[in-house]
Amino acid sequence: MKKFVVVATSLIALVGFAAADIQAPPGSQYTSSRKLGRALSNMLYGFMEIPSQMTIKEDELGRKAAWSFGVVEGTNRALRRFGYGFYELITFTCPTYRGTYKQPYERCGEDNRIQMNVADGLSEFPPELGFVTYYRYGRAQSY
């Protein structure tokens, strides 16, 4: 009985000090299927950059800038998204960016971002117009 108590106490002491790493590695959420989805999304919906940039430039600089500079900036971003989408479509099975499936772009456009993400720069999927969004914040104040 004494031997059993000593073994049980030792086992409890050892198990009590054991610690497991429960954190997932930083690149674990980026998988090949997510990379494929990102590629298709960028190729199919990247053109939404044009009206998005027109809206942003109209708010910042006025209507004439929206129809000139906004169209040019939106087209630039749309073509860039299509290029990234094509690249990711071709390489979706390979972890090409720093050994992960993370998106290879960090900064894009004249303001260096589309949706604000301090660590990564360019958001993973194209911006959404209207009431459908997966972002939890908004630019407008609501009461």
C-alpha positions as CSV (number, residue, x, y, z in Angstrom):
1,M,0.0,0.0,0.0
2,K,2.8,2.3,0.8
3,K,4.5,1.6,-2.5
4,F,1.2,2.4,-4.3
5,V,0.9,5.8,-2.5
6,V,4.5,6.7,-3.4
7,V,3.9,5.7,-7.1
8,A,0.6,7.6,-7.2
9,T,2.1,10.7,-5.6
10,S,5.1,10.6,-8.0
11,L,2.8,10.2,-11.0
12,I,0.5,13.0,-9.9
13,A,3.6,15.3,-9.4
14,L,5.0,14.4,-12.8
15,V,1.6,14.9,-14.5
16,G,1.1,18.2,-12.6
17,F,4.3,19.7,-14.1
18,A,3.7,18.5,-17.6
19,A,2.6,21.2,-20.0
20,A,1.5,20.8,-23.6
21,D,1.7,23.4,-26.3
22,I,-1.9,24.0,-27.3
23,Q,-1.2,26.9,-29.7
24,A,-1.4,26.2,-33.4
25,P,1.6,27.3,-35.5
26,P,1.1,30.6,-37.2
27,G,0.7,29.1,-40.7
28,S,-1.8,26.4,-39.7
29,Q,-4.9,28.3,-40.7
30,Y,-3.5,28.7,-44.3
31,T,-4.1,25.4,-46.1
32,S,-4.0,24.5,-49.8
33,S,-7.8,24.6,-50.1
34,R,-7.8,28.1,-48.6
35,K,-5.1,29.1,-51.1
36,L,-7.3,27.7,-53.9
37,G,-10.3,29.6,-52.7
38,R,-8.3,32.8,-52.4
39,A,-7.1,32.3,-56.0
40,L,-10.5,31.8,-57.4
41,S,-11.9,34.7,-55.3
42,N,-9.2,37.0,-56.5
43,M,-9.6,36.0,-60.2
44,L,-13.4,36.1,-60.2
45,Y,-14.1,39.1,-57.9
46,G,-11.0,41.2,-58.2
47,F,-12.8,43.5,-60.6
48,M,-14.8,44.8,-57.6
49,E,-11.8,46.9,-56.8
50,I,-12.8,49.4,-59.5
51,P,-16.1,50.5,-57.9
52,S,-14.6,50.2,-54.5
53,Q,-11.7,52.5,-55.3
54,M,-14.1,54.9,-57.1
55,T,-16.2,55.1,-53.9
56,I,-13.1,55.6,-51.7
57,K,-11.6,58.3,-54.0
58,E,-15.0,60.1,-54.2
59,D,-15.2,60.3,-50.4
60,E,-11.5,61.5,-50.2
61,L,-11.1,63.7,-53.3
62,G,-14.4,64.3,-55.0
63,R,-16.4,63.0,-57.9
64,K,-14.0,63.9,-60.7
65,A,-11.2,62.1,-58.9
66,A,-13.5,59.1,-58.5
67,W,-14.0,58.8,-62.3
68,S,-10.4,59.4,-63.2
69,F,-8.0,58.4,-60.4
70,G,-10.4,56.0,-58.8
71,V,-10.8,54.1,-62.1
72,V,-7.1,53.9,-62.7
73,E,-6.3,52.8,-59.1
74,G,-9.2,50.3,-59.1
75,T,-8.0,48.8,-62.5
76,N,-4.5,48.6,-61.1
77,R,-5.7,46.7,-58.1
78,A,-8.0,44.5,-60.1
79,L,-5.2,43.5,-62.5
80,R,-2.9,42.9,-59.6
81,R,-5.5,40.7,-57.8
82,F,-6.1,38.7,-61.0
83,G,-2.3,38.2,-61.3
84,Y,-2.0,37.0,-57.7
85,G,-5.0,34.8,-58.2
86,F,-3.5,33.2,-61.3
87,Y,-0.2,32.7,-59.5
88,E,-2.0,31.1,-56.5
89,L,-4.2,28.9,-58.8
90,I,-1.1,27.5,-60.5
91,T,0.8,27.0,-57.1
92,F,-2.1,26.1,-54.7
93,T,-0.6,22.7,-53.9
94,C,2.8,24.1,-53.0
95,P,3.6,26.0,-49.8
96,T,5.4,28.8,-51.7
97,Y,5.5,31.7,-49.3
98,R,7.9,31.2,-46.4
99,G,7.0,27.5,-46.3
100,T,3.3,28.2,-45.8
101,Y,0.2,28.7,-47.9
102,K,-0.1,32.3,-46.7
103,Q,-0.8,34.9,-49.3
104,P,2.4,36.2,-50.9
105,Y,1.5,39.9,-51.0
106,E,2.0,42.3,-48.2
107,R,1.4,45.7,-49.5
108,C,-0.5,46.9,-52.6
109,G,-1.9,50.2,-54.0
110,E,-1.0,53.8,-53.3
111,D,-2.3,53.6,-49.7
112,N,-0.6,50.2,-49.1
113,R,-3.8,48.4,-48.0
114,I,-7.3,47.5,-48.9
115,Q,-8.7,46.5,-45.6
116,M,-6.6,47.6,-42.6
117,N,-4.4,44.8,-41.4
118,V,-1.3,46.2,-39.8
119,A,0.6,42.8,-39.8
120,D,-0.3,41.6,-43.3
121,G,-1.2,44.7,-45.4
122,L,-3.5,43.6,-48.2
123,S,-6.6,41.7,-47.1
124,E,-6.9,38.1,-48.2
125,F,-10.1,38.4,-50.1
126,P,-11.4,41.2,-52.3
127,P,-13.5,44.0,-50.7
128,E,-17.2,43.7,-50.5
129,L,-19.7,46.4,-51.4
130,G,-23.0,47.0,-49.8
131,F,-24.5,45.3,-46.8
132,V,-22.8,41.9,-47.2
133,T,-19.6,41.8,-45.3
134,Y,-17.6,39.6,-43.0
135,Y,-15.8,42.5,-41.2
136,R,-17.2,43.3,-37.8
137,Y,-16.5,47.0,-38.0
138,G,-17.9,49.7,-40.2
139,R,-16.8,53.2,-41.3
140,A,-20.1,54.7,-40.5
141,Q,-21.6,55.5,-37.1
142,S,-24.8,53.7,-36.2
143,Y,-27.1,54.5,-33.4
